[in-house]
Every structure is written in C-alpha cells, then in structure tokens.
C-alpha cells in the first residue's frame, strides 16, 4: 500500500487524538498527538540521529516526562506511528479502509485488542477464525474471503467495516461497564468506533 494510504490513515488518528492532554484519570499519563508518557517510556531509549541522547527527551534534562510529551512535535508522533504501528503490524498490507480503521483503533485500545476486534468482525461476516490478536495468514485469508463476498460494495457499506465498527463499540461499552469512571470517555470512544 502506498505512503498516501498511511498519510490518510495517520491524519484520521491525529484528528481523533488531538494535541496535548494531561488527564489524571488516563492511565497513560500525559499524552500528545496520541503518544502517551507510558508508551514513550515503554519505547525506551531511541537515538535515531546518533547524537547519544534519547530522541524523546525534548527538554534535554535526561529523562522522559510530561514536559517532553508536551514538547513533542507532530512529525515525531507521525514517525512513531509509521515505524511502531503501521509498519510493525502490517496495516498497509490490509485493504486500505480496513487497515486505516484497525490502525486508528490500535492507537486508542492497543494493537492486540484492535486485532481481536478485526478477527471478531471477520467471524461476524461468516469466517471461522480465532480472536488471538495476531494478524497473520489466517486473518488475511478471512479478510480476503469477506472482501470477495462483498466485492463491488462501497467501502462505507462494506460488511467487514460495519462489523469492525460494531466490535469496537462493543469493546468500548464493555470498558465502561467494567469501570464506570470511564463513562466520561464513552461518547468520544463511540464516535471513534463508528467513524
């Protein structure tokens, strides 16, 4: 899939994620462009420019904290999304509208959970597949089968995309049931699920 497909997909992610937020109720901590402090810390030491300093230490104080997340340029977040999400999980190998949706959901709910939603959506479309959270050959074949069955249908009305949106919404609703404090996020989560 083309770089243009990634550019369109990441534009949707950035639109959904917005800029800097430091919500005390968010377990990810301070977040900018969808990259949370927890995630940035988990990435560890990144020194792509070879200057001996962590590329995510924007204030150059020797650690990664909320101040660095606040200063993160959008281009850095886009680079992380490209390398650590789009390429790593092979979203560009999926039909564009499915790859873009799974990518967007992965940024918010985590890759494994987003992949499970995709697999459940394939099952909802009649495919026999486990929801193990790994997009491998079986998942690709299931997607291809659904795509063959729905050939000629506009992307907005594609059965797999519709089922994926439904599975994502169900996951988000389950989070709110399990932890009612998260109800404040429900409206945004559901808007994202159905986008």
HELIX and SHEET records of a PDB file:
HELIX    1   1 UNK A    3  UNK A   17  1                                  15    
HELIX    2   2 UNK A   37  UNK A   43  1                                   7    
HELIX    3   3 UNK A   66  UNK A   71  1                                   6    
HELIX    4   4 UNK A   74  UNK A   81  1                                   8    
HELIX    5   5 UNK A   82  UNK A   87  3                                   6    
HELIX    6   6 UNK A   88  UNK A   89  1                                   2    
HELIX    7   7 UNK A   91  UNK A   93  5                                   3    
HELIX    8   8 UNK A   96  UNK A  109  1                                  14    
HELIX    9   9 UNK A  111  UNK A  124  1                                  14    
HELIX   10  10 UNK A  137  UNK A  149  1                                  13    
HELIX   11  11 UNK A  155  UNK A  157  5                                   3    
HELIX   12  12 UNK A  159  UNK A  178  1                                  20    
HELIX   13  13 UNK A  180  UNK A  182  5                                   3    
HELIX   14  14 UNK A  183  UNK A  194  1                                  12    
SHEET    1   A 2 UNK A  31  UNK A  32  0                                        
SHEET    2   A 2 UNK A  35  UNK A  36 -1                                        
END                                                                             
